Amino acid sequence: MFDSLAIVRQLTAAGIDREHADAIADAVRRAADHGDHVTADQFTAGLPALELRLIEWIIGTGVAVTGAVVGLLRLLE
């Protein structure tokens, strides 16, 4: 259960005016109620695919940089 009143109180105590605090609490409540969040298990299950994409990106960038350096060195000869 989302306690929007507690959020509004915390935000107003931090110096945010009531109207803005209400809007922020409402937006956070709607996002929490939307159910479009990722569970810890889903996040963990997706990590191997993300690691593979990152490794591919790093290797691709390394090849591109190496090619650019070699090309520039040939131009300087």
N, C-alpha and C positions, 0 to 999 in steps of 0.2 A: 504494500500500500504506500502510495506517495503522499507525504505530508506537505502539501503546498503552503499551508499556514506557517509551518516551521521554517520553510525556505524564505517566505516573505519576511518573517521576523528577523531572520539572520541577515538578509540583504538590507533591510532598513536599518538594522543595528550597525551595519558596515557603512552606512551613509548614502545608500541608494534610495531615491524617493519612492513612495508607496506605489505610484502608478507603474514605474519601471519594474519594481520588484514583483508586482502582480503579473506583468507581462512575461518576465523571465521565468517565474514559477510555472505559469501556464504553458509556456513553450517546452520547458523541461518535462512537465507532466505529460504533455501530448507525445513527446518523443519517447518517454518511458512506456506509455500505454500502447504505442504503435506496434510494439513487438518485433521491430526490425533490428534487434540487437543480436550480437554474436555471443554465444556461450563460450566458456573456457574450453570445452571439448571441441567445439567447431573451430575455434582459433588455433588450437594445438594441431588439429587434423589438417589445417591449411598451411602450416609452416613449411613442410617439405616442398610443396609447390612454389612457395615464395622464395625459399632458399635457392631452388633451381633457377628461377627467373633472375635472381640477384647474381648468381654465379655466371649465367649466360650474359647478363648485361656487363659485368666486370670484364669477362673475357673479350666480348665484342669491343668494349671501349679500349682495352689494352691493344687489340689488333689495330684498331683505327688510329690510335695515337702512334703506335710503332710505324704504321704506314705513312702517317703525316711526317714524322721525323725523318724517315728514310727519304721521302720525297723532297723535303727541304734540304737535306744534306746533298742530294744529287743536284739540286738547283745551285747550290753554293760552289760546286766543283768547277 
